[in-house]
Amino acid sequence: MSFSSLPEYLSSLDDKGKDYTLRFIKLIENEYPTLKLRISFSMPMWWFKEKMKDGYIGVSATKLRFTLHLSSEPYIREIEKDRPDLKYGKQCVSISYNKEEDFLFFEKKAKEFITYNIKGL
């Protein structure tokens, strides 16, 4: 499915996916108010500069997993060293629902990644 707005995206999710997505959005809005949410590749994303190629962070939710998408494969590999038990793909890492410590780990890694990428902005 292709989504062009946040409400449209959220309406496609079950309760767990919606909850995790909204929690992550709230984190970004509170910690990094200058980053603007956009729907790109049918998921919520935040670009660090004017173009996606200059860096981004995004999230997606499925019935079983919540996924963090990052513009840096090397950073994903660093996360994998810390937490080899999570699921990894190309420029993404996924957690299962209902493991609060995993979501808090995602928050920490997301903040580190965003802070590093927007330092010069």
Sequence and secondary structure as in RCSB ss.txt:
>XXXX:A:sequence
MSFSSLPEYLSSLDDKGKDYTLRFIKLIENEYPTLKLRISFSMPMWWFKEKMKDGYIGVSATKLRFTLHLSSEPY
IREIEKDRPDLKYGKQCVSISYNKEEDFLFFEKKAKEFITYNIKGL
>XXXX:A:secstr
    SHHHHHHTS HHHHHHHHHHHHHHHHH TTS EEEETTEEEEESSSSGGG EEEEEE SSEEEEEES HHH
HHHHHHH TTSEEETTEEEEETT HHHHHHHHHHHHHHHHHHHTT 
